[in-house]
């Protein structure tokens, strides 16, 4: 097949540091290319993904994230570049709306966010002309009758993640400095349990800085340390050396890529029983699913009961890039052949 992928214009593909969607797009592009398909990645000029690429924006627009003009300019040029391709796999929000002006483009779009009221209004416009992929069954359950073509969990290149033994002696929070991600909760839980916590988080936007200064900074000191935003080998080393990942999310997270990255390093995950977490973490085997703050503080003292080999094995079996790529190609094959696509959700 000829497959065009459209990445969001906000970060390079792959991202140098934080950027879950861009990580997934990078792995899909490489996977489709390795499987022998003709791939075009429409991204920004500072991307380095080793597949054929085109762009109109020389650099990613992270300082204008969410702005209409750069995203619309990006997708206008993307759809021009993608004309004649069998599948256009669009990871933007504006793109599938814009694509409805064409009647000869086979569009597939992945929703990387929640199906909340705002996004549902937009996806109801998108749905008649594009096949929608959900990234978890939890996310799909909020689609409110929208046709979901497939639920496809994210995957990672497991071999890139070193298996660690947790000998760093610390627990780790890794994510974004935002209330819904729970850096403050992680700090409070670690203090209650009397363990060392390292907080590694993206902190660039004004709201992220405000949350850090007001809610997280006062809890630093002693055994709770902020180490900044991490990526590359530093991130892998932190994950492998952690006794467990503390992931106290308090929202219906559509997936949670950091959880499978931790498990790939053999690092158990402690998280709340919300969103996609129960689809990723096997309670009592690869981590603990908790309901309240005190329960997570108590679970910290049980992480040595878990087998780190089981954490790694779960990712190898269920969350590999190979499985993710194969699931997408199976859907694309059906669409190109004109076969009815099973609907989920």
C-alpha positions in Angstrom: 0.0 0.0 0.0 0.9 3.7 -0.3 0.4 5.1 3.2 0.6 8.8 4.1 0.9 9.7 7.8 0.1 13.2 9.0 1.7 14.1 12.3 0.6 17.0 14.4 2.8 20.1 13.8 3.6 20.7 17.5 6.7 18.6 18.0 9.3 16.8 15.8 8.9 13.1 14.9 10.3 11.5 16.9 10.2 14.0 19.8 13.5 14.8 21.6 11.8 14.7 25.0 8.1 14.6 25.9 5.6 13.7 23.2 3.5 10.6 23.2 1.6 11.1 19.9 4.8 11.8 18.1 6.5 8.7 19.5 3.6 6.6 18.2 3.6 8.2 14.8 7.4 7.6 14.5 7.0 3.9 15.3 4.1 3.4 12.9 6.0 5.2 10.1 9.1 3.0 10.6 6.9 -0.1 11.0 4.9 0.4 7.8 8.2 1.2 5.9 9.9 -1.9 7.3 6.9 -4.0 6.2 7.5 -3.0 2.6 4.8 -0.3 2.2 5.4 3.0 0.5 5.3 5.6 3.3 5.2 9.4 3.3 5.3 11.2 6.6 4.1 14.7 6.5 5.6 16.4 9.6 7.8 19.4 10.4 11.2 20.1 9.0 13.0 19.4 12.2 11.8 15.8 12.3 14.3 13.0 11.8 12.1 9.8 11.4 14.0 7.8 8.7 11.2 7.5 6.1 10.4 9.8 3.2 9.2 13.1 4.7 7.6 16.3 3.5 6.7 19.5 5.3 5.7 23.1 5.0 6.7 24.2 8.5 10.5 24.2 8.9 10.2 23.8 12.7 7.7 22.4 15.0 5.2 24.9 16.5 5.3 23.9 20.2 5.1 27.6 21.3 1.8 27.9 19.4 0.4 24.5 20.3 -3.3 24.4 19.6 -3.3 27.5 17.4 -5.6 27.3 14.3 -3.4 28.9 11.7 -0.3 26.7 11.9 -2.3 23.5 12.1 -4.6 24.4 9.2 -1.7 25.5 7.0 0.1 22.2 7.9 -2.9 20.0 7.0 -3.7 21.9 3.7 -0.2 21.1 2.5 -0.3 17.6 3.9 -3.5 16.6 2.0 -2.0 18.0 -1.2 1.1 15.8 -0.7 -1.0 12.8 0.2 -3.2 12.8 -3.0 -3.1 9.4 -4.7 -2.1 7.5 -1.6 -4.2 4.4 -0.6 -4.5 5.5 3.0 -4.1 8.8 4.8 -3.5 8.1 8.5 -4.1 11.5 10.1 -3.1 12.2 13.7 -4.3 15.9 13.7 -7.7 17.2 14.6 -8.2 19.7 11.8 -7.0 17.4 9.1 -10.0 15.0 8.9 -12.4 18.0 9.0 -10.5 19.6 6.1 -10.4 16.2 4.2 -14.2 16.2 3.8 -13.7 18.5 0.8 -12.2 15.5 -1.1 -14.2 12.5 -2.1 -11.3 10.3 -3.3 -9.2 10.1 0.0 -9.4 7.1 2.3 -8.9 8.8 5.7 -8.2 7.0 9.0 -7.7 9.1 12.1 -6.6 8.2 15.6 -8.0 10.1 18.5 -5.2 10.5 21.0 -7.3 12.4 23.5 -10.6 11.8 25.4 -14.0 11.7 23.8 -15.2 14.6 25.9 -18.0 17.0 24.9 -15.7 19.3 22.8 -14.0 16.5 20.9 -17.3 14.6 20.4 -18.7 17.6 18.6 -15.8 17.5 16.2 -15.6 13.8 15.7 -19.3 13.7 14.9 -18.4 15.9 11.9 -15.4 13.7 11.1 -17.1 10.3 11.4 -19.1 10.2 8.1 -15.9 10.6 6.0 -13.1 9.0 8.1 -12.5 5.7 10.0 -11.8 6.5 13.7 -9.3 4.5 15.7 -9.5 4.5 19.5 -6.5 3.7 21.6 -8.2 1.8 24.4 -11.6 0.2 25.2 -12.0 2.7 28.0 -11.6 5.6 25.6 -14.0 4.0 23.1 -16.7 3.5 25.8 -17.0 7.3 25.9 -17.6 7.7 22.1 -21.3 8.1 22.7 -22.4 6.1 19.6 -19.7 7.3 17.3 -18.6 4.4 14.9 -15.1 3.3 16.1 -13.4 1.3 13.4 -10.9 -0.4 15.7 -9.5 -0.2 19.2 -5.7 -0.4 18.8 -3.5 -0.2 21.8 -0.2 1.6 21.5 3.0 -0.4 21.1 6.7 0.2 21.7 10.0 -1.2 20.4 10.6 -3.4 23.4 14.2 -4.1 22.6 15.1 -0.4 23.0 14.1 -0.6 26.7 16.7 -2.0 29.1 15.5 -4.4 31.8 16.5 -3.0 35.1 16.4 -4.5 38.6 15.2 -1.3 40.4 18.6 -0.9 42.1 18.3 2.9 42.1 16.2 2.5 45.2 13.7 5.2 44.2 10.2 5.4 42.9 9.6 7.5 39.8 6.9 9.9 38.5 7.3 10.5 34.8 5.0 12.6 32.7 3.8 16.2 32.4 3.6 18.8 35.2 -0.2 19.0 35.3 -2.8 18.3 37.9 -4.5 15.5 36.0 -1.1 13.6 35.8 -0.6 13.8 39.5 2.9 14.9 40.4 1.6 16.5 43.6 -0.3 13.3 44.5 2.9 11.2 43.8 4.9 13.4 46.2 2.3 13.2 48.9 2.0 9.4 48.5 5.8 9.0 48.6 6.1 11.1 51.7 3.3 9.1 53.5 5.1 5.8 52.6 8.5 7.1 53.6 10.2 6.4 50.2 12.4 8.3 47.9 10.7 9.8 44.8 12.2 11.3 41.7 9.8 13.6 39.7 10.7 13.8 36.0 8.2 16.0 34.1 7.7 18.2 31.1 7.3 21.8 32.4 7.3 24.4 29.6 3.8 25.9 29.4 2.6 28.7 31.7 0.0 26.5 33.4 2.6 23.8 34.0 5.0 26.3 35.6 2.1 27.7 37.8 1.1 24.2 38.9 4.8 23.4 39.8 5.4 26.6 41.8 2.1 26.5 43.7 1.5 22.7 44.2 4.7 20.7 43.7 7.6 22.9 44.7 6.5 23.1 48.4 6.7 19.3 48.6 10.2 19.1 47.4 13.2 18.4 49.6 14.4 15.4 51.5 13.4 12.3 49.7 11.3 14.1 47.0 13.4 15.5 44.1 12.5 17.2 40.8 15.0 16.2 38.1 13.4 18.1 35.2 12.3 16.9 31.8 14.1 13.8 30.5 14.4 11.9 27.3 16.6 9.4 25.5 19.0 7.4 27.6 18.4 9.4 30.7 14.7 8.4 30.6 15.5 4.8 30.0 18.0 4.7 32.9 15.5 6.3 35.3 12.8 3.8 34.3 15.1 0.8 34.6 16.5 1.9 38.0 13.1 2.6 39.6 11.5 0.3 42.1 8.2 1.2 40.6 6.4 3.9 38.6 4.0 6.0 40.6 1.3 7.1 38.1 -1.5 8.6 40.3 -3.7 9.9 37.4 -7.1 11.2 38.3 -8.7 11.5 34.9 -10.0 9.0 32.3 -6.7 8.8 30.5 -7.1 7.3 27.0 -4.0 5.2 27.2 -0.9 6.1 29.1 2.3 5.3 27.1 4.5 5.8 30.1 3.0 2.7 31.8 4.1 0.3 29.1 7.5 2.0 28.9 8.0 1.3 32.6 6.8 -2.3 32.3 9.2 -2.9 29.4 12.0 -2.0 31.8 10.6 -4.6 34.2 9.4 -1.7 36.5 6.0 -2.3 38.1 3.3 0.4 37.9 1.2 1.7 40.7 -1.8 3.6 39.4 -5.4 4.4 40.0 -8.2 2.2 38.6 -9.2 4.8 35.9 -9.1 5.2 32.2 -7.1 2.6 30.3 -5.0 1.6 33.3 -6.8 -1.7 33.9 -6.2 -2.6 30.2 -2.4 -2.2 30.8 -1.7 -3.1 34.4 -2.5 -6.6 35.7 -3.3 -6.1 39.3 -1.0 -8.1 41.6 1.1 -9.2 38.6 2.6 -6.2 36.9 1.6 -3.6 39.4 -1.3 -2.5 41.6 -4.5 -0.8 40.7 -5.6 1.4 43.5 -8.7 3.4 44.4 -7.6 5.8 47.0 -4.5 7.6 48.2 -3.9 5.5 51.3 -4.2 2.3 49.2 -1.4 3.4 46.9 0.8 4.4 49.9 0.3 0.9 51.3 0.9 -0.8 47.9 4.4 0.9 47.7 5.5 -1.5 50.4 4.3 -4.5 48.3 6.2 -3.9 45.1 8.9 -6.5 46.0 6.1 -9.1 45.7 6.0 -8.5 42.0 8.2 -10.3 39.4 9.9 -7.8 37.1 10.2 -10.5 34.5 6.4 -10.6 34.3 6.3 -6.9 33.7 8.6 -7.2 30.7 6.8 -10.3 29.4 3.4 -8.5 29.4 4.8 -5.8 27.1 6.5 -8.3 24.8 3.2 -10.2 24.4 0.7 -7.4 24.2 2.3 -4.0 23.6 4.9 -4.4 20.9 5.3 -2.1 17.9 5.0 -5.2 15.7 1.5 -5.9 17.1 0.5 -2.3 16.8 1.7 -2.1 13.2 0.0 -5.4 12.2 -3.3 -4.2 13.7 -3.2 -1.0 11.7 -2.3 -2.8 8.5 -5.1 -5.2 9.0 -7.6 -2.3 9.2 -6.0 -0.6 6.2 -6.2 -3.8 4.1 -9.9 -4.0 4.8 -10.5 -0.4 3.9 -8.5 -0.6 0.6 -10.3 -3.8 -0.3 -13.6 -2.1 0.3 -14.6 -4.8 2.9 -17.0 -3.9 5.7 -15.0 -2.8 8.7 -16.1 -4.2 12.1 -17.2 -1.4 14.4 -16.3 -1.2 18.1 -17.6 1.0 20.8 
